[in-house]
């Protein structure tokens, strides 16, 4: 089976890291969620929290640049 067939039927290691584990890290490291908390969240809920965290980082950076 070729690499392309494997990628078609599931996530490659790179996409797993990029799409799943990165959000798990952000939410556990910065928000204090446990790995189990994040694992049990729906994708929509997890995406909302990650986007909200990004917004907070942007606001913090803008505020720091103004000072």
N, C-alpha and C positions, 0 to 999 in steps of 0.2 A: 504494500500500500504506500502511495506517495505521500509526501508532506502535504500536498494540496488536498488530497482526499481527507486526511486527518483534520486539517483546518476547516474543511467544509462541515464536518460532522460535530465539531465542538470547538472550544476555545483552545488556541495554541497557548503555550506557556507565557509568551509575551503579552497576549491579550488578557490572559487571566490576571497577570500582575498589574497591567495597566487599568483594567476596568473593575476588578474585584478587590484585590489585596490593597491597592492604593487607598481606596475609600475606607477599607477596614482600618488601615494604619491611621489615617487622618482622624477618624472618629474615636478610635481608642486612645490615641496619643493626645489630641487636643481637646476632646470633649469628655473624656473620662468614661466612655462607654466600655463595657467589657466586650470581649470578642464574641461571646454568646449573644449579648444584646444586639450587636450589629448583624450577626448571622440571622437572627430571628426577625429583623426588620424587613419590610417589603422593599423592593428595589426603588419604588417611588419615594418612600420615606427616607431611605438611605441617601438617595440623590438630593432630596430637599435639604437634609442636614449638611451634606458636603457643600452644596451651593450656598447655603446660609453661612457656613464657616468661611468660604471664599469671600463673600461679601464683607464679613467682619474684618478679615485680613486687609482687604482693600481700604475700608474705612480707617483702619488703624494706620496704614501706610500713608494715606492722604493727610491724616491729622498730624503724623510725625513730620511730613514734608512741610506743612504749614508753620511748624515751630522752628 
